[in-house]
């Protein structure tokens, strides 16, 4: 009986998680990068002087509905850390006017982050992987 209850509970939790998709998604293929997007600006991730390892590219793309999205390439990788977030910033560190794009979905692979509607991106030259509790930039890419 207990085993049946656990099986039923597991099935309900799995099915309820499929009802809504998050705005932030990840994918194991690059096919989502190719459909109806135009690259606005792009750059390679650089390792900061703090010794955190990183690889891959970031692309700021215009999507079909006119909104913008930050895409990370399938070869993206960064050293794991606590409370890592993605920011658009004016510098290689967190600038006062930086825009938070949300939690890092995972430490490797293709990822997509919606950019808030109405965001002016002319002044944002960098995308950061930033550790909020310790105020440390784990990785950055200059968007050109």
Protein Blocks (a to p, Z undefined) as FASTA:
>chain_A
ZZmmmmmmmmmmmmmmmmpccfbdcdfbfklmmgopacfbdcdddddfkopacedddddd
ddfkopacddddfkbccdddehiacdddfbfbdcfkbccebjcfbfgdjddddddehiaf
klmmbdcdddfklopafbdcddZZ
